[in-house]
Amino acid sequence: MTKPSATRSFELRHVQLARAAFAAIAAIMVTFSSDHSAVIGLSIFSGFALATGLVLIAAGWLVYTVDTRWPSVAAGSLSVIAGLAAGVAQLRTDAMFFVILISWALLTGLIEAIVGARGLREAKALPKTAAARTAPRDGMTVGILTLVLGVALMFVPGFPALQYTITEADQTFTLTAIIIGVGLFGGYAAILAVYLAIAGLSPRRAVDAVDAEPLPAPEHERGSA
């Protein structure tokens, strides 16, 4: 009879829930802010990226092994760098908003998507992998979502300013590229928060049920017993 492995105090679900919380805070701040300028957008992104990056770096040592920690540390380091750059007041311009967010989204999204896809491919080669596929699948999904954000932001800077009038309010508003960019980031943060919260709260097992019971012996072995 094998002894159950010791439960870690900090697991993958805690990483997912922490990231979900920071993403939810960013989404709420964007949603309820009437100012969608580059200054506000980069301020919100700076806090989100720094907090997320620190969680990923910590997860590299607390959750992953020596052989598997580098993607988490790399993505976390890139997030911290992006968060620090977004925190510089002189860089909080419309152009830098897109440069920082697009660079961050493409780099970190690519890391998480590639590592998740490789993890899924390796898990499929194993006989019992229902639990083993959960982490790489979630990582690949987050990576794809982040890549989509980066690609979407690439097409926004060329958007011309559009004026529209709300007759009920008797006011005219101007829709600009930066407003759309900040809104896209807020939408991404909201989707990320929901997905990671569901992933973190979903019940999971370290091993599948088939691992808990020994497989029956082949017929020829039973006959010779």
N, C-alpha and C positions, 0 to 999 in steps of 0.2 A: 504494500500500500504506500503510495507516494504522498509526501506531505505537501499541503497546499503552499504555494509560494506566498511570500509576504506581500501584503497590499501596500502599494506605494502611496505616500501621502499626497503626491502631486502626479496626476495622470493626464492622459490625453484629453479626457473629457473636461478637466479643469482648464486646460489651455483653450479649448473650444468655447467654453462658457465665458472665460475672461475676454477673449477676442469678441465674442458676441456682445458683451456688455459695453466694451469700448466702441464698437460699431453702432450700437443702439444709441449711445450718447451722442455720437457724431451725427447720426441721422436726425435725432430730435433737435439738435442745435441748428442744423441746416433748415429743417422744416419750419421751425418757429422763429427763424430770423428773417426779418423783413429786408435786411441788407445782404444781398448775394454778391458782394464785391469781392475782388481778389484778396483784399486784406482780411475779410471775415472768412472767406473760403480757406485760405492758407492757414489762418489761425486755428480753425477747427481741424483741418487736416494735420497740422503739426502735432497737436495733442493726440489725435488718433494714431498717427504713425509712430510716435515715440512710445506710447503705451503698448501698442501692438508689438513693436520691435523688441522691447524689453521682455515681454512675455515669451516671444519666440526664442530669444537668446537664452533665457532661463530654462525653457523647455528643452533646449539642446543638451543641457547637463542633468536635468531632473527627470526627464521623460525618456529621451532617446539614448541609445548606446553610442559607443565611440565611433562605430562604423556608420551610424545612421543620423548623427546629430548635425552634420555639416549643412544640409539644406535648411534646417530650422535656424541655425546660427547665421547663415548667409542671408536668408530672407529677413531675419530680424535686424541684422547689421544694415542692410539696405534701407529698411524702414526707419531706423534711427537716423541714418544720414539724411534721408529725405525729410524727416520731421525736423531735424536741426536746420536744414536749408530753408524749410518753410517758415521757421521761426525768426529768420533774419528780416528785420523790418525793411531794409533796402531792397530785398528781393520780392517783396509782396506786390508785384505788378501783374497785370492781366497775362502778359506773355510768360512770365515765370510760373504762374499758376499752372499753365498747360505744360510747360517744360518739366516741372517737378513731378506733377501727377502722372503724366504720360510715361516718363522714365521709370518712376517707381512702379507703376502698374504693369508695364511690360516686363521689367526685370523680375520682380517678385512673383508675378503671375506665371511667368515662364518656368521659374524654379519649382513652384508648387505643382504646376500641371505636369511637368516632365517627371518629377519624383513620384507623384501620385500614379501616373500611367505606368511607370516602371514597377512600382509596388504592386499594382493590380496584375500586371503580366507575370510577375514572380509568384504571386499568391495563387493564380490559376493553375500553376504547375504543381501545386501541392494537393494532396488528397482531401484535406479537411481545412477549408479556408474561409468559412462564412464570417468568422470574427476577424480573421487576418485581412479580409478585403475592406473592412469598414474604414480604417484610417487612410489608406491610399485613395479610396474612392472619395472621401470627404476632402482630402487634400487636392485631388485633381479637380473637383468641382469648384472649390474656392479659387484655384489657380485659373480656371477657365473664366469664372466671373470677373476676376481681376484683369485678365487679358481683354475681355470684352469692354471693360471700362476704359482701358488704355486705348484701344482701337476707336471706340466711340469718341473719346476726347480729341483724337487726332483730326476728326472731321469738323469739329466745332469752331475753331478759330476763323475759318472762312465764312462763317454765318454772318450775313449783313444785319445791322440793327433794324429791328422791326417795331413800328409803333402801332399800338392798338388801343381802342377806346372801349371802356365799359360804360354803357349808357346809363345803367342803373346807378352807378356811382358818380357819373358825370366826370370821369377822370380819364386821362390819356397816359398810357404807360409805354415804356420802351423796353423791348426784349433784346438783350445783347448776348454776345458769345459767352462772356464771363458768367452771366446769370444762368445760361444753359449749362455751362461747365460745372458750376457749383451745384446746380440741381442734379446733374448726373452723378456727382460724387455722393450727394445725399441719398439718392435712390439706390446706388450701389451699397452704401453703408446699411441701409434698411434691409435690403435683401440678404446681405451677408449676416446681419444680426439674427434674422429669423432662421436662416439655414444652420448657422453654427449653434444657435440655442437648441434647435431640434436635435442636431447631431450630439450635442453634449448631454442632453437630457434623455436621449433614447437609451433603453436598457440594452446592455451588451454583456457578453460573457468572454472571458479570456480564452476559453476553449469551447469547441462545439460539443453538443451532447454526445456525439459518437465517440468523442475522446474519453468520456467518463466511464463507458462500459467496454470491456474487452471484446474484440471481434470473435465470433464463433470459429472454432477450429475447422479446417477443411475436412471434407468427408473422408478422404483417405487416412487422415490422422486419427479421426474418431474411430474408424474401423479397426485400425491397428492397436488402439488402446486397450 
